[in-house]
Every structure is written in structure tokens, then in C-alpha cells.
Amino acid sequence: MYWPESEAMKSQFRIRTLELDDVPLINDWARREGFAPGTGDVGIYRQTDRQGIWMGCLDDQPIGCIAGIRYNHAYGFIGLYIVRPEQRGHGYGVKLWKQALDHLDDVGCIGLEAAENRIDDYSNWGFHPASATTRWQLADGLSKKTGTSSKPPKGLRLIHGEKIPEPRIQAYDADRELSPRPHFLSDWLHHPAGQVTALLDGSQNCHGFARVRPCLLSKEAGWRIGPLLADSPELAELLIMDLLKARQGVVIIDSPGGNALAAPLLQKLGFTAAGRTLRMYRGNMPSRQLDEVYGLACLELG
């Protein structure tokens, strides 16, 4: 991951923080790279850590970006790492990479999702493999042949949108994710794009929740589900069915390797594996397995 710097690069390349006007450009880059950015995602990343997304500019023209988002002192995540294809091989990406690492230097654990051809590079920077993350894709909505009832089991009910008690969702998420993420999750739950569904019992305790949002695929629009957390595969299935009952088109879910029950569930519903990355960490390796996480919020922020 090292390229010699040219004199031109030293004088012309600079890094600055993200501006709102940059968001459409980043979304276009991410779409072209196959990241399938969701509507509003980059804005939420920015709200989570206003100093944690940068643009690399050559002669004041953006040519790359990276996010190094600090959730808290214990956990951060690197993603959205892109350099325009015609500008690769000149060392610009390394400068962006170091910017993100420096920003997270005092964070206890840093995570990322590594493409297969980058695993060795990240290993050289002190990142260690944890588990594979699988991108699952459904070609055209749920089949009516799945035969699953959309009615919740006795004692549970489906709650939608602003009727969902956020403190219960925050507590449920904090007990199952690697680190509490209150600001990120609050923006995620209340963003107007898409829909949020939760399963609550009579005491208002949460037993699962999920969000679906529009996303930009390489050649079309589609849907991404995430986060998707549930007590069991049956409840995760119920949440998926509820979110997709009125939606058609390509659907994407990114499931963590720590949940062995995710793959059988998604295959049952007609999803097929469309790609894999490797979750890697530097610093204090997390002890949680994400075994009740069926879909990550996004690959860019874990």
C-alpha cells in the first residue's frame, strides 16, 4: 500500500473535511464501485462524526474520499474508501488512509470491511481477520411462495415509524452490537427515506427491529435492509416480510459471519450470495459475535 510521492502530488494534493455539496459526488462514486449507497447514508455518517469524513482533492478537484467514524472512545470504523480509478497508483489513497487512522488513533478498536484483494494490505497495517461478511441479494422482491405468515406470534406486535419507542430500540441495539451508537442509530431510525419496523411485547420490550431504505445499484435503484436484529430467525423473517410486502425490486442485506443462522434464513427467502468481504479489527478485538444481527446497517460503518 505504498507508492512513491511525486513532486506534483506534494504540491497539488490536499485533504479537507466533507462538505454537503460533496455528498452527491460520493454517492455516485460509491454506486460505481458497487457499494449500493442508501438514500441519506452519507449524511448520517457526517452527523455521527462531523470530523470523520474527508475528501482528497487534486488542484481543488475531488478525486477520493474516506470515512473514519468515531462512535466513542472504544470503537471506530473505516469505510467509504475510494480513489477515482484514473488517479490510483500515485499515493493519494495512502494519504487518505493515514488521515483516517490518525483521526482514530486513540480509539480502542477500529473495524473495517476488507475486499479480498485488500486483506494483505490491511494486515500490514495491524488489522486482524474476524469473520466473513456476506452480501445477499434478492432479485425482485419476496416470492409469494414463501408461505410465511406476516402475523407476529402471540404476545408480540409490529410497530412502525414514529410510534416506535426509541429508548427501547437503543437499549436492544446496544446489547447486541459491538458498541453503543446512540447518535448514529437515532438518525438512522428517523431518516425519512424508507421504513423502520420493530417487534415489541406488552411491556414495550423490543424483540427485534429493522430498517429498509432505497439504494443506488450500479445500473438501477433497489432496496437495502439494515440494521436487522432479532431474537430468532423466525422473528427476523417476520421483519423482512413486513418491510418487503409492498416493495418490489432488488433487495440487499449484508449479514455478519458471527450469525450462523442468517444464511439459512436468507436462502430460504430466495436470497443468493452476491459478494463477500472480511471484517477486520485493529486494537482490542471485540468479544461479541453479532449472533442476533441478521443484517448490518451498512458496510461503510459496520
TABEL-V205551 format. One record per residue. D_LAST is the distance of its C-alpha to the last C-alpha in Angstrom with 1 decimal. Layout:
d_last=D_LAST
d_last=D_LAST
This chain:
d_last=22.8
d_last=26.0
d_last=28.4
d_last=31.5
d_last=31.6
d_last=34.4
d_last=36.5
d_last=35.5
d_last=31.8
d_last=32.7
d_last=34.7
d_last=32.8
d_last=29.0
d_last=27.3
d_last=23.9
d_last=23.5
d_last=21.0
d_last=19.8
d_last=22.5
d_last=22.3
d_last=24.6
d_last=22.0
d_last=19.5
d_last=21.6
d_last=21.9
d_last=18.2
d_last=17.7
d_last=20.6
d_last=19.3
d_last=15.9
d_last=18.0
d_last=20.3
d_last=17.7
d_last=16.6
d_last=13.2
d_last=14.5
d_last=13.5
d_last=14.0
d_last=16.8
d_last=16.1
d_last=12.4
d_last=13.5
d_last=15.8
d_last=13.3
d_last=11.3
d_last=14.8
d_last=15.7
d_last=13.0
d_last=14.4
d_last=17.5
d_last=18.0
d_last=14.6
d_last=15.2
d_last=18.2
d_last=20.5
d_last=22.7
d_last=26.2
d_last=29.3
d_last=32.4
d_last=30.3
d_last=28.8
d_last=25.0
d_last=24.2
d_last=20.5
d_last=17.4
d_last=14.4
d_last=11.8
d_last=11.4
d_last=10.2
d_last=11.8
d_last=10.8
d_last=14.0
d_last=16.1
d_last=14.3
d_last=10.7
d_last=9.2
d_last=6.8
d_last=8.7
d_last=8.6
d_last=11.2
d_last=13.6
d_last=16.8
d_last=20.5
d_last=23.0
d_last=24.6
d_last=28.1
d_last=27.0
d_last=25.3
d_last=27.1
d_last=28.4
d_last=26.0
d_last=24.3
d_last=20.8
d_last=21.6
d_last=22.5
d_last=19.3
d_last=17.4
d_last=19.6
d_last=19.2
d_last=15.5
d_last=16.3
d_last=19.2
d_last=17.4
d_last=15.2
d_last=18.2
d_last=18.9
d_last=15.4
d_last=15.7
d_last=12.5
d_last=10.4
d_last=7.5
d_last=7.1
d_last=7.7
d_last=11.5
d_last=14.0
d_last=17.0
d_last=19.3
d_last=17.2
d_last=16.7
d_last=20.0
d_last=19.4
d_last=16.3
d_last=18.3
d_last=21.1
d_last=19.0
d_last=18.4
d_last=15.1
d_last=15.5
d_last=14.4
d_last=12.8
d_last=12.6
d_last=12.5
d_last=10.1
d_last=12.6
d_last=13.0
d_last=15.7
d_last=18.2
d_last=21.1
d_last=23.9
d_last=25.6
d_last=24.6
d_last=25.5
d_last=28.8
d_last=31.4
d_last=32.3
d_last=29.4
d_last=31.8
d_last=29.3
d_last=30.5
d_last=28.5
d_last=30.3
d_last=28.4
d_last=30.1
d_last=32.8
d_last=31.7
d_last=28.4
d_last=28.1
d_last=25.7
d_last=25.0
d_last=23.9
d_last=22.9
d_last=24.5
d_last=26.2
d_last=23.1
d_last=23.5
d_last=20.3
d_last=21.0
d_last=21.0
d_last=17.6
d_last=16.2
d_last=17.9
d_last=16.7
d_last=13.0
d_last=13.7
d_last=15.5
d_last=13.0
d_last=9.5
d_last=9.2
d_last=10.5
d_last=12.3
d_last=11.0
d_last=14.2
d_last=14.6
d_last=11.3
d_last=12.0
d_last=15.6
d_last=15.3
d_last=13.1
d_last=15.9
d_last=18.7
d_last=18.1
d_last=21.2
d_last=19.7
d_last=19.4
d_last=19.8
d_last=18.4
d_last=20.1
d_last=20.4
d_last=22.6
d_last=24.8
d_last=27.9
d_last=31.2
d_last=30.1
d_last=27.1
d_last=24.7
d_last=21.5
d_last=21.1
d_last=18.2
d_last=16.6
d_last=15.0
d_last=14.9
d_last=16.1
d_last=16.4
d_last=18.3
d_last=16.8
d_last=18.6
d_last=19.2
d_last=21.3
d_last=24.6
d_last=24.1
d_last=22.2
d_last=20.2
d_last=17.8
d_last=14.1
d_last=13.5
d_last=10.3
d_last=9.7
d_last=12.4
d_last=13.5
d_last=17.1
d_last=19.7
d_last=20.8
d_last=20.6
d_last=23.6
d_last=21.9
d_last=18.8
d_last=21.4
d_last=23.2
d_last=20.3
d_last=19.7
d_last=23.5
d_last=23.8
d_last=21.2
d_last=22.8
d_last=26.4
d_last=27.3
d_last=25.0
d_last=25.9
d_last=24.3
d_last=21.5
d_last=18.5
d_last=15.1
d_last=12.6
d_last=9.8
d_last=10.4
d_last=9.4
d_last=12.5
d_last=13.0
d_last=14.4
d_last=17.7
d_last=18.9
d_last=16.4
d_last=18.2
d_last=21.7
d_last=20.9
d_last=19.4
d_last=22.3
d_last=24.7
d_last=23.7
d_last=24.2
d_last=20.8
d_last=21.0
d_last=18.5
d_last=18.1
d_last=16.0
d_last=14.0
d_last=11.7
d_last=11.5
d_last=8.7
d_last=10.6
d_last=11.2
d_last=14.0
d_last=15.9
d_last=16.0
d_last=14.4
d_last=12.8
d_last=15.3
d_last=13.5
d_last=13.2
d_last=11.1
d_last=14.4
d_last=14.6
d_last=11.3
d_last=12.6
d_last=10.0
d_last=6.3
d_last=6.6
d_last=5.7
d_last=5.1
d_last=6.0
d_last=3.8
d_last=0.0
